Amino acid sequence: MEAKIALVTGAIKGLGLEIAKNLLKQGVRCLVTYFDWLDDLDHMHSQLEATGTAYKAVQVDLRAEEG
């Protein structure tokens, strides 16, 4: 799975976060999105950083067409 890139939506908590962590642990670089639940943002970053694999997090409202 190394050299792969995945887009994981809703990665700030719950299933999205678990999917992102699992992919990162397998060496897949991830672009993760989040929109709300900003109280969990630090937790998301600490969980993803702990995997040691590169990721980028983007705040975006995927419900909006211009998003």
Biotite code that builds the C-alpha atoms (Angstrom):
import biotite.structure as struc

atoms = struc.array([
    struc.Atom([0.000, 0.000, 0.000], chain_id="A", res_id=1, res_name="MET", atom_name="CA", element="C"),
    struc.Atom([3.013, 2.309, 0.182], chain_id="A", res_id=2, res_name="GLU", atom_name="CA", element="C"),
    struc.Atom([3.179, 5.061, -2.452], chain_id="A", res_id=3, res_name="ALA", atom_name="CA", element="C"),
    struc.Atom([-0.629, 5.251, -2.418], chain_id="A", res_id=4, res_name="LYS", atom_name="CA", element="C"),
    struc.Atom([-2.665, 8.327, -1.504], chain_id="A", res_id=5, res_name="ILE", atom_name="CA", element="C"),
    struc.Atom([-6.180, 8.204, -0.059], chain_id="A", res_id=6, res_name="ALA", atom_name="CA", element="C"),
    struc.Atom([-8.881, 10.819, 0.473], chain_id="A", res_id=7, res_name="LEU", atom_name="CA", element="C"),
    struc.Atom([-10.677, 10.247, 3.783], chain_id="A", res_id=8, res_name="VAL", atom_name="CA", element="C"),
    struc.Atom([-13.711, 12.417, 4.483], chain_id="A", res_id=9, res_name="THR", atom_name="CA", element="C"),
    struc.Atom([-14.997, 13.106, 7.969], chain_id="A", res_id=10, res_name="GLY", atom_name="CA", element="C"),
    struc.Atom([-11.704, 12.096, 9.557], chain_id="A", res_id=11, res_name="ALA", atom_name="CA", element="C"),
    struc.Atom([-12.034, 14.232, 12.680], chain_id="A", res_id=12, res_name="ILE", atom_name="CA", element="C"),
    struc.Atom([-13.632, 11.403, 14.678], chain_id="A", res_id=13, res_name="LYS", atom_name="CA", element="C"),
    struc.Atom([-15.476, 8.111, 14.503], chain_id="A", res_id=14, res_name="GLY", atom_name="CA", element="C"),
    struc.Atom([-15.179, 5.869, 11.475], chain_id="A", res_id=15, res_name="LEU", atom_name="CA", element="C"),
    struc.Atom([-13.391, 8.471, 9.369], chain_id="A", res_id=16, res_name="GLY", atom_name="CA", element="C"),
    struc.Atom([-10.639, 8.824, 11.961], chain_id="A", res_id=17, res_name="LEU", atom_name="CA", element="C"),
    struc.Atom([-10.271, 5.052, 12.332], chain_id="A", res_id=18, res_name="GLU", atom_name="CA", element="C"),
    struc.Atom([-10.094, 4.574, 8.553], chain_id="A", res_id=19, res_name="ILE", atom_name="CA", element="C"),
    struc.Atom([-7.445, 7.303, 8.243], chain_id="A", res_id=20, res_name="ALA", atom_name="CA", element="C"),
    struc.Atom([-5.373, 5.819, 11.087], chain_id="A", res_id=21, res_name="LYS", atom_name="CA", element="C"),
    struc.Atom([-5.550, 2.344, 9.567], chain_id="A", res_id=22, res_name="ASN", atom_name="CA", element="C"),
    struc.Atom([-4.486, 3.564, 6.140], chain_id="A", res_id=23, res_name="LEU", atom_name="CA", element="C"),
    struc.Atom([-1.660, 5.663, 7.585], chain_id="A", res_id=24, res_name="LEU", atom_name="CA", element="C"),
    struc.Atom([-0.409, 2.674, 9.593], chain_id="A", res_id=25, res_name="LYS", atom_name="CA", element="C"),
    struc.Atom([-0.207, 0.771, 6.294], chain_id="A", res_id=26, res_name="GLN", atom_name="CA", element="C"),
    struc.Atom([1.946, 3.525, 4.789], chain_id="A", res_id=27, res_name="GLY", atom_name="CA", element="C"),
    struc.Atom([-0.784, 5.176, 2.721], chain_id="A", res_id=28, res_name="VAL", atom_name="CA", element="C"),
    struc.Atom([-0.450, 8.960, 2.692], chain_id="A", res_id=29, res_name="ARG", atom_name="CA", element="C"),
    struc.Atom([-3.814, 10.610, 3.320], chain_id="A", res_id=30, res_name="CYS", atom_name="CA", element="C"),
    struc.Atom([-5.669, 13.799, 2.599], chain_id="A", res_id=31, res_name="LEU", atom_name="CA", element="C"),
    struc.Atom([-8.235, 14.003, 5.382], chain_id="A", res_id=32, res_name="VAL", atom_name="CA", element="C"),
    struc.Atom([-11.167, 16.381, 5.571], chain_id="A", res_id=33, res_name="THR", atom_name="CA", element="C"),
    struc.Atom([-13.085, 17.730, 8.512], chain_id="A", res_id=34, res_name="TYR", atom_name="CA", element="C"),
    struc.Atom([-15.706, 20.424, 8.920], chain_id="A", res_id=35, res_name="PHE", atom_name="CA", element="C"),
    struc.Atom([-17.174, 20.622, 12.391], chain_id="A", res_id=36, res_name="ASP", atom_name="CA", element="C"),
    struc.Atom([-16.467, 19.146, 15.835], chain_id="A", res_id=37, res_name="TRP", atom_name="CA", element="C"),
    struc.Atom([-13.449, 21.437, 16.073], chain_id="A", res_id=38, res_name="LEU", atom_name="CA", element="C"),
    struc.Atom([-13.072, 20.534, 19.757], chain_id="A", res_id=39, res_name="ASP", atom_name="CA", element="C"),
    struc.Atom([-11.725, 17.197, 18.472], chain_id="A", res_id=40, res_name="ASP", atom_name="CA", element="C"),
    struc.Atom([-9.189, 18.727, 16.064], chain_id="A", res_id=41, res_name="LEU", atom_name="CA", element="C"),
    struc.Atom([-6.159, 18.398, 18.375], chain_id="A", res_id=42, res_name="ASP", atom_name="CA", element="C"),
    struc.Atom([-7.110, 14.805, 19.140], chain_id="A", res_id=43, res_name="HIS", atom_name="CA", element="C"),
    struc.Atom([-7.370, 14.000, 15.425], chain_id="A", res_id=44, res_name="MET", atom_name="CA", element="C"),
    struc.Atom([-3.939, 15.470, 14.731], chain_id="A", res_id=45, res_name="HIS", atom_name="CA", element="C"),
    struc.Atom([-2.312, 13.637, 17.636], chain_id="A", res_id=46, res_name="SER", atom_name="CA", element="C"),
    struc.Atom([-3.838, 10.322, 16.549], chain_id="A", res_id=47, res_name="GLN", atom_name="CA", element="C"),
    struc.Atom([-2.771, 10.758, 12.930], chain_id="A", res_id=48, res_name="LEU", atom_name="CA", element="C"),
    struc.Atom([0.712, 12.063, 13.759], chain_id="A", res_id=49, res_name="GLU", atom_name="CA", element="C"),
    struc.Atom([1.289, 9.016, 15.974], chain_id="A", res_id=50, res_name="ALA", atom_name="CA", element="C"),
    struc.Atom([1.209, 6.778, 12.887], chain_id="A", res_id=51, res_name="THR", atom_name="CA", element="C"),
    struc.Atom([4.389, 8.363, 11.516], chain_id="A", res_id=52, res_name="GLY", atom_name="CA", element="C"),
    struc.Atom([2.996, 8.635, 7.980], chain_id="A", res_id=53, res_name="THR", atom_name="CA", element="C"),
    struc.Atom([2.464, 11.921, 6.141], chain_id="A", res_id=54, res_name="ALA", atom_name="CA", element="C"),
    struc.Atom([-1.028, 13.339, 5.913], chain_id="A", res_id=55, res_name="TYR", atom_name="CA", element="C"),
    struc.Atom([-2.677, 16.667, 5.151], chain_id="A", res_id=56, res_name="LYS", atom_name="CA", element="C"),
    struc.Atom([-5.843, 17.867, 6.874], chain_id="A", res_id=57, res_name="ALA", atom_name="CA", element="C"),
    struc.Atom([-8.225, 20.298, 5.177], chain_id="A", res_id=58, res_name="VAL", atom_name="CA", element="C"),
    struc.Atom([-11.291, 21.967, 6.666], chain_id="A", res_id=59, res_name="GLN", atom_name="CA", element="C"),
    struc.Atom([-14.006, 21.896, 4.018], chain_id="A", res_id=60, res_name="VAL", atom_name="CA", element="C"),
    struc.Atom([-17.805, 21.772, 3.946], chain_id="A", res_id=61, res_name="ASP", atom_name="CA", element="C"),
    struc.Atom([-18.475, 19.009, 1.442], chain_id="A", res_id=62, res_name="LEU", atom_name="CA", element="C"),
    struc.Atom([-22.194, 19.769, 1.570], chain_id="A", res_id=63, res_name="ARG", atom_name="CA", element="C"),
    struc.Atom([-21.574, 23.049, -0.278], chain_id="A", res_id=64, res_name="ALA", atom_name="CA", element="C"),
    struc.Atom([-21.106, 22.828, -4.036], chain_id="A", res_id=65, res_name="GLU", atom_name="CA", element="C"),
    struc.Atom([-18.382, 25.467, -4.007], chain_id="A", res_id=66, res_name="GLU", atom_name="CA", element="C"),
    struc.Atom([-16.556, 23.487, -1.311], chain_id="A", res_id=67, res_name="GLY", atom_name="CA", element="C"),
])
